[in-house]
Amino acid sequence: MRKLKLRPLSRRMIVSVLAAILPVVMVAATESSPRTSVRIEPELELSMLRHGEAAVLIDFAERPDLSPALTMDWETRGHFVVDELRATADRTQARVRAHLKAEGVAFQSFWIDNLILVPSASRRVLDDLAAFEEIEVLRSDRQMMVIEPDRKTLAPEGVLAVEPNIAHVNADLAWGMGFTGTGMVVAGIDTGVRHTHEVLEPRYRGNLGGGLFDHDYNWLDGVDGSASTPLDDHGHGSHTVGTMVGDDGGSNQVGMAPGAMWIACDGCEGTSCSGIGLLTCAQWIAAPYPIGDPSSPDPSKRPHVVNNSWGDCDQSYDPWYRGVVNSWHAAGIYPVFSNGNAGNCDYSFPPGCNTVGNPARYGNVTGVGSTGEANGIYAPHSNWGPTDNADTVNPNGYPTLKPQVVAPGRHIRSSLNLSDSHYGSWDGTSMSAPHVAGLIALLWQAAPCLVGNYAETENIIQSSAVAIPYATNCGGEGPGNVPNMATGWGEIDAFEAVIQASAFCGNSTLIFYDGFEDGTTGSWSNSVP
């Protein structure tokens, strides 16, 4: 597995080497079309020099205006975004598709970010592509990695009811108010899911009951499309989905939002996540489709939030997935990403400044770091900011801040893929991010006016967090080290977040309790007009 590990500074090192050995590559268009220039990434040039061929991401220049979607209802919004993206891709990619077909070059087209991926292109094919004025940049294909846990142990079944990490962030208090994520759908792009696990099967959207399942629109094998039934060849995906929604109705309450439903796409094989797998999953998230029928996408079946516990170890902004994230935003889908683990990238513990990987370092995603299981203390495996991609959507005075918040990421017990009753206690930011994804399901049930509103939702998650001052000395941080580049605005608090969300939407929330300090059992009632 270690041979797949992405080393820190890998892209930066490549670029610095190429700067010394390659000129800036600007290729003129053919005489039959207006003269233009297409940028070719240095990494792609290097791959061509080494191997004589390379996988190529063709990034087209044109993007549709999706801003009208922001004022639309959920159903209309999803269809509008997908229709605009598909129409733009069909029109702008037409000449390139025709050329590749005529040349017998295999490719896969994507509308989620107006891309075409060519798994194997020769130097001649690359030069031909550089003559098309509709292309903005030719990139090398990306290879991401599952953010592997810092520590793994098997855990027994039925040790606790509500897991300590779930109780620590007060999710159970939100449940007591009636907010469990009901009506919300969460998704994961990961290693797949064991859908029959006892804490996952009840909340799988494809579960018809009585041991029957309908996987259409609810599951996709984004790696090669061969698995028509959900599977998990690693365990990572089953664990993260469990932390979002897992609940067997009894002694194993491992998830933040046990009332929400889940769907999933397998974008990774083992610990390796290919560009084509991640893009295939990204498109399916925006508009799920039946098994084997990508021509029938249905955006009404898209999830509300998508968890991404994968990334790289680069220490500079890589925009290759940015168009995907922008499309998710337009469709109202909330993107959550793990900040990354020091151990995966061979950093020290703690890792130090500017160690957050992509896409968590994007300014328009909620990056999540780690605390202990239930102690509210920064966990030293968790990578730090700042980012070099400033937040222009919701900066709150700190545009380079990463992570935005932290959540428990040590000794997190959740479902595994080994059997329908296996559990594991794992460490890592991969375990932290699903806490935030589940929290969003709680908030959007409690405050329907927030559904699809990324900026205001993130504001509430941040303002309700419990501050954890931490002196990183990275710069760009707040007074008294709040916020900071190790713990962001602090550790999530589901109860306080639900209260703030309800107030934002004008809900009337009445809370009655008998005083938990003396050990008496409290009672809650909630009235939402």
C-alpha positions in Angstrom: 0.0 0.0 0.0 2.8 2.4 0.8 4.0 2.5 -2.8 0.8 4.5 -3.6 1.6 7.2 -1.0 1.8 10.7 -2.3 4.8 12.5 -0.9 4.7 16.1 0.2 5.8 18.7 -2.3 5.5 16.2 -5.1 3.9 18.6 -7.6 6.0 21.6 -6.5 9.1 19.6 -6.9 8.1 18.5 -10.4 7.3 22.0 -11.4 10.6 23.4 -10.2 12.5 20.7 -12.1 10.6 21.3 -15.3 11.1 25.1 -15.0 14.8 24.4 -15.5 14.5 21.9 -18.4 11.3 23.0 -20.3 10.2 26.2 -21.9 6.7 27.5 -21.4 4.6 25.4 -23.8 2.2 27.5 -25.8 1.0 25.8 -28.9 -0.5 27.8 -31.8 -3.8 26.7 -33.3 -4.1 25.4 -36.8 -4.4 27.9 -39.6 -8.0 26.9 -40.3 -9.1 28.3 -37.0 -8.4 31.5 -35.1 -4.9 31.4 -33.5 -4.9 30.7 -29.8 -2.8 29.2 -27.1 -3.5 26.1 -25.0 -1.6 25.7 -21.8 0.0 22.3 -21.1 0.8 21.5 -17.5 4.5 20.9 -16.8 3.7 17.5 -15.2 2.0 16.4 -18.4 5.0 17.4 -20.4 7.3 15.5 -18.0 5.1 12.3 -18.3 5.3 12.6 -22.1 9.1 12.9 -22.0 9.4 9.9 -19.7 6.9 7.5 -21.3 6.0 8.8 -24.7 2.3 8.7 -23.7 0.2 9.9 -20.8 -3.3 10.2 -19.3 -4.7 13.6 -20.2 -7.4 15.7 -18.6 -8.8 18.1 -21.3 -10.1 21.2 -19.5 -12.4 23.3 -21.6 -12.6 27.0 -21.1 -16.3 27.7 -21.1 -18.5 27.3 -18.0 -22.2 28.1 -17.8 -23.6 30.8 -15.6 -25.2 28.9 -12.7 -25.9 31.8 -10.5 -29.7 31.8 -11.1 -29.8 28.4 -9.3 -29.2 30.1 -6.0 -32.8 31.5 -5.9 -34.5 28.3 -7.0 -36.2 25.6 -4.9 -34.4 22.3 -4.4 -36.0 20.4 -7.2 -35.8 23.2 -9.9 -32.3 24.0 -8.8 -30.9 20.6 -9.4 -32.4 20.2 -12.8 -31.4 23.7 -13.9 -27.7 23.1 -12.9 -27.5 19.7 -14.6 -29.2 20.9 -17.8 -26.9 23.9 -18.1 -23.8 21.8 -17.4 -24.8 19.1 -19.9 -25.7 21.6 -22.6 -22.4 23.5 -22.3 -20.4 20.3 -22.4 -22.2 18.9 -25.4 -21.7 22.1 -27.4 -18.1 22.9 -26.4 -16.8 19.4 -26.5 -18.3 18.4 -29.8 -15.3 19.1 -32.1 -12.8 17.4 -29.7 -15.0 14.4 -29.3 -15.4 14.0 -33.0 -11.6 14.3 -33.5 -10.8 11.7 -30.8 -13.4 9.3 -32.3 -12.0 9.7 -35.8 -8.5 9.0 -34.4 -9.7 5.9 -32.5 -8.6 7.4 -29.2 -10.5 6.2 -26.1 -11.9 8.9 -23.9 -14.5 9.7 -21.3 -16.5 12.9 -21.3 -17.7 14.7 -18.2 -20.2 17.6 -17.9 -19.7 18.1 -14.1 -16.7 20.3 -14.9 -16.6 20.3 -18.8 -13.8 17.8 -19.0 -12.7 15.0 -21.2 -10.3 12.4 -19.8 -8.1 10.5 -22.3 -6.6 7.4 -20.4 -3.7 7.2 -22.9 -2.6 9.9 -25.3 0.5 9.9 -27.5 2.6 13.0 -28.2 0.9 13.4 -31.6 -2.6 13.3 -29.9 -1.4 15.9 -27.3 -0.2 18.2 -30.0 -3.4 17.8 -32.0 -5.4 18.7 -28.9 -3.4 21.8 -28.3 -4.8 23.2 -31.5 -8.4 23.4 -30.3 -9.2 26.9 -29.2 -12.1 25.7 -27.0 -9.6 24.0 -24.7 -8.2 26.0 -21.8 -5.5 23.7 -20.4 -4.3 20.1 -20.8 -3.5 18.6 -17.5 -2.0 15.3 -16.3 -4.5 12.9 -14.7 -4.6 13.0 -11.0 -4.0 10.1 -8.5 -5.4 10.9 -5.1 -5.4 8.7 -2.0 -7.7 7.6 0.7 -6.7 9.5 3.8 -5.6 6.4 5.7 -6.3 6.2 9.4 -3.4 7.0 11.7 -4.3 4.0 13.8 -6.7 1.0 13.4 -8.0 -1.5 15.9 -10.9 -3.8 15.8 -13.7 -3.0 18.3 -16.3 -5.3 19.9 -19.9 -5.2 19.1 -22.4 -3.5 21.3 -20.0 -2.0 23.9 -21.9 1.3 24.1 -25.2 2.8 23.0 -24.2 6.4 22.0 -20.5 6.5 21.2 -18.4 8.9 23.3 -17.4 11.0 20.3 -21.1 11.4 19.3 -22.2 12.4 22.8 -19.1 14.7 23.2 -20.3 16.9 20.4 -23.8 16.8 21.8 -25.5 15.1 18.8 -27.7 13.1 21.2 -29.0 16.4 22.7 -30.0 17.5 19.2 -31.8 14.1 18.7 -33.6 14.8 22.0 -35.1 17.9 20.4 -36.4 15.8 17.5 -33.5 16.5 15.0 -31.9 13.3 13.7 -31.4 14.3 10.1 -34.8 13.0 8.9 -35.5 14.0 5.3 -31.8 14.5 4.5 -29.6 12.4 2.3 -25.9 12.2 2.9 -23.3 10.7 0.5 -19.8 9.5 0.5 -17.1 9.2 -2.2 -14.8 6.6 -0.7 -13.9 2.9 -1.0 -17.5 1.7 -1.1 -19.8 0.6 1.6 -21.0 -2.8 3.1 -24.6 -1.9 2.8 -25.8 -4.9 4.8 -24.0 -3.9 8.0 -26.3 -3.8 11.0 -25.9 0.0 11.5 -25.9 0.9 7.8 -28.7 -1.2 6.3 -31.5 0.6 8.1 -30.5 3.9 6.7 -29.5 2.9 3.1 -31.8 4.6 0.7 -31.9 1.5 -1.5 -33.2 -0.6 1.3 -36.8 -1.8 0.4 -37.2 -3.9 3.5 -37.5 -7.6 3.9 -34.0 -8.2 2.6 -34.7 -6.5 -0.7 -32.7 -3.7 -2.2 -32.9 -1.3 -5.2 -29.4 0.0 -5.9 -30.4 2.2 -8.8 -29.7 5.9 -8.0 -28.3 4.8 -4.6 -25.0 3.1 -5.4 -22.3 3.4 -8.1 -19.0 1.7 -8.7 -17.1 4.6 -10.1 -13.9 2.6 -10.4 -14.9 0.4 -13.4 -18.6 0.0 -13.1 -18.4 -3.7 -12.6 -20.0 -3.9 -9.1 -23.8 -3.6 -9.4 -24.2 -4.3 -5.7 -22.5 -2.1 -3.0 -19.1 -3.4 -1.8 -16.1 -2.1 0.2 -12.7 -3.6 -0.5 -11.0 -1.6 2.3 -13.3 -0.7 5.1 -12.7 3.1 5.0 -16.0 3.9 3.3 -18.1 1.7 5.6 -16.5 3.5 8.6 -17.1 7.0 7.3 -20.7 6.3 6.4 -21.2 4.8 9.8 -20.1 8.0 11.5 -22.5 10.0 9.4 -25.7 7.9 10.0 -24.9 4.5 11.6 -27.5 3.2 14.1 -28.8 -0.3 14.7 -31.6 1.0 16.9 -30.0 -0.4 20.0 -26.6 -0.8 21.4 -24.6 0.6 18.5 -25.3 4.3 17.9 -22.2 5.3 16.0 -23.6 8.0 13.7 -24.3 11.7 14.0 -27.5 11.8 12.0 -29.3 8.4 12.5 -32.5 9.7 10.9 -30.8 10.6 7.6 -30.5 8.3 4.6 -27.2 7.5 2.8 -26.1 6.8 -0.7 -22.5 6.1 -1.9 -20.1 6.0 -4.8 -16.9 3.9 -4.8 -14.2 6.2 -6.3 -11.2 4.4 -4.9 -9.6 1.0 -5.3 -7.8 0.0 -2.1 -6.2 3.2 -1.0 -5.8 4.7 -4.5 -8.3 7.1 -5.9 -8.0 7.6 -9.7 -9.1 10.8 -11.4 -11.6 9.0 -13.6 -13.1 7.3 -10.5 -13.4 10.6 -8.6 -14.9 12.5 -11.5 -17.3 9.7 -12.3 -18.5 9.8 -8.7 -18.6 13.6 -8.6 -21.0 13.6 -11.6 -23.2 10.9 -10.2 -23.4 12.8 -6.9 -24.9 15.8 -8.8 -27.4 13.6 -10.6 -27.5 9.9 -9.6 -28.5 7.4 -12.4 -29.5 3.8 -12.6 -26.8 1.1 -12.6 -25.2 1.0 -16.0 -27.3 3.8 -17.4 -25.4 7.2 -17.2 -27.7 8.6 -19.9 -30.6 8.8 -17.4 -29.4 11.1 -14.6 -31.9 12.3 -12.0 -30.8 15.4 -10.0 -33.9 15.1 -7.8 -32.1 12.1 -6.2 -28.9 14.0 -5.4 -27.8 14.1 -1.7 -27.7 17.2 0.4 -24.1 16.8 1.6 -21.1 14.8 0.4 -18.3 13.6 2.6 -14.8 13.3 1.0 -12.2 11.6 3.2 -9.6 11.6 0.4 -7.0 14.0 -1.0 -3.3 14.5 -1.6 -0.2 15.8 0.2 0.5 18.8 -2.0 1.4 22.0 -0.2 0.1 24.2 -3.0 -3.4 24.8 -4.5 -4.3 22.3 -7.3 -7.5 23.4 -9.1 -8.2 20.1 -10.9 -11.3 19.4 -8.8 -12.4 23.0 -8.4 -15.0 22.9 -11.2 -16.7 19.9 -9.5 -16.9 21.7 -6.2 -18.4 24.8 -7.9 -21.0 22.6 -9.6 -21.9 21.0 -6.3 -22.3 24.4 -4.8 -24.6 25.6 -7.6 -26.8 22.4 -7.0 -26.9 23.1 -3.3 -24.8 20.1 -2.3 -22.6 20.8 0.7 -18.9 19.7 0.2 -17.0 18.4 3.3 -13.3 17.4 3.0 -10.8 15.9 5.5 -7.8 18.1 6.1 -5.3 15.2 5.8 -3.1 13.2 8.2 0.5 13.9 9.0 1.4 10.2 8.9 0.1 9.8 5.3 2.4 12.5 4.1 5.5 11.7 6.3 5.2 14.9 8.2 6.1 15.3 11.9 3.5 15.2 14.7 2.1 17.8 14.8 2.7 18.5 11.1 3.3 22.3 11.1 2.1 25.1 8.8 0.8 24.7 5.3 0.3 20.9 5.4 -3.4 20.8 4.4 -3.8 18.8 1.2 -6.1 19.2 -1.8 -9.1 19.5 -2.2 -9.4 20.4 1.5 -7.3 23.5 0.9 -9.9 24.9 -1.5 -11.3 28.1 -0.2 -14.9 27.0 -0.9 -15.0 23.8 1.0 -15.3 23.0 4.7 -12.0 21.5 5.7 -12.1 19.4 8.9 -9.3 18.6 11.3 -9.2 16.3 14.4 -9.6 16.4 18.2 -9.5 13.5 20.6 -12.4 11.1 21.0 -14.0 13.1 23.8 -11.5 15.5 25.3 -11.7 18.6 23.1 -8.0 18.7 22.5 -6.2 19.0 19.2 -5.0 15.7 17.8 -1.4 15.9 16.5 -2.1 13.8 13.4 -4.3 16.5 11.9 -2.8 18.7 9.1 -2.7 22.5 9.4 -3.4 25.5 7.3 -3.0 28.1 6.0 -4.2 27.6 2.4 -3.0 29.5 -0.6 -6.5 29.5 -2.1 -8.3 32.3 -0.4 -11.9 31.8 0.6 -14.0 34.3 -1.3 -17.4 32.7 -0.4 -17.4 32.9 3.4 -14.0 34.2 4.7 -15.3 35.8 7.9 -12.1 37.8 8.1 -9.8 34.8 7.8 -9.7 33.9 4.1 -6.7 31.5 4.4 -8.0 29.6 7.4 -7.8 25.8 7.4 -9.3 23.8 8.9 -12.7 25.5 9.3 -13.5 23.4 12.3 -12.4 20.2 14.1 -14.3 17.1 15.2 -13.4 13.9 17.1 -10.8 11.9 15.2 -9.2 9.5 17.7 -10.5 6.1 18.7 -13.6 6.6 16.6 -15.7 3.4 16.7 -17.7 2.7 13.5 -18.8 0.0 11.1 -16.3 -2.1 9.1 -16.6 -4.2 6.0 -15.5 -7.6 7.5 -19.0 -8.7 8.4 -22.4 -7.2 9.2 -21.4 -6.8 12.8 -17.8 -5.8 12.7 -16.5 -2.5 14.1 -13.2 -0.7 14.2 -11.8 2.1 16.3 -9.8 4.3 13.9 -7.9 7.6 14.1 -7.6 10.3 11.5 -9.2 13.3 9.9 -11.1 10.8 7.7 -13.0 10.0 10.9 -13.5 13.6 11.8 -15.0 14.9 8.5 -18.1 12.6 8.6 -19.1 14.2 11.9 -19.5 17.5 10.1 -21.3 15.9 7.2 -23.8 14.4 9.7 -24.1 17.7 11.5 -25.2 19.4 8.3 -28.0 16.8 8.0 -29.1 17.7 11.6 -29.0 21.5 10.8 -30.9 21.3 7.6 -33.7 19.2 9.2 -33.9 21.7 12.0 -33.7 24.8 9.7 -35.1 24.0 6.2 -34.4 27.6 5.1 -30.7 26.7 5.2 -31.0 23.8 2.7 -28.5 24.5 -0.1 -27.1 27.6 1.7 -23.4 26.8 2.1 -22.2 30.2 3.5 -24.8 30.6 6.2 -24.6 26.9 7.2 -20.8 27.1 7.5 -21.2 30.4 9.5 -23.4 28.6 12.0 -21.1 25.6 12.3 -18.2 27.9 13.0 -19.9 30.3 15.4 -21.4 27.4 17.4 -18.0 25.6 17.7 -16.2 25.4 21.0 -13.0 27.4 20.6 -9.7 25.6 21.1 -6.9 28.1 21.2 -3.7 26.7 19.7 -0.5 28.7 19.0 0.7 27.6 15.6 2.4 30.9 14.7 1.4 30.3 11.1 0.0 33.8 10.6 -3.4 34.9 9.5 -5.0 33.9 12.8 -7.2 35.5 15.3 -6.7 37.2 18.7 -5.8 34.8 21.4 -5.3 32.2 18.6 -9.0 31.9 17.8 -9.4 30.9 15.0 -6.0 29.2 14.3 -4.5 27.0 11.6 -4.7 23.8 13.7 -8.2 23.8 15.1 -9.9 26.5 13.0 -12.9 28.0 14.8 -13.0 25.1 17.2 -14.8 21.8 17.8 -18.3 21.3 16.5 -21.2 21.4 18.9 -24.4 19.9 17.4 -26.7 21.1 20.1 -25.6 24.8 19.9 -25.5 24.6 16.1 -29.1 23.3 15.9 -30.3 26.1 18.3 -28.6 28.8 16.1 -29.9 27.3 12.9 -33.4 27.2 14.2 -33.1 30.8 15.3 -31.7 31.8 11.9 -34.8 30.4 10.1 -37.2 32.0 12.6 -38.2 28.8 14.2 -39.6 28.8 17.7 -37.7 26.3 19.8 -38.8 25.7 23.4 -36.5 23.6 25.5 -37.5 22.1 28.9 -35.2 20.2 31.1 -34.9 19.1 34.7 -31.2 19.9 35.1 -28.7 17.4 33.9 -26.1 18.6 36.4 -27.7 16.6 39.2 -28.1 13.4 37.1 -31.9 13.7 36.6 -33.4 12.7 33.3 -34.3 15.7 31.2 -37.2 16.1 28.8 -37.3 18.1 25.6 -40.1 19.5 23.5 -39.7 21.3 20.3 -42.2 23.5 18.4 -41.4 24.6 14.9 -44.1 26.5 13.0 
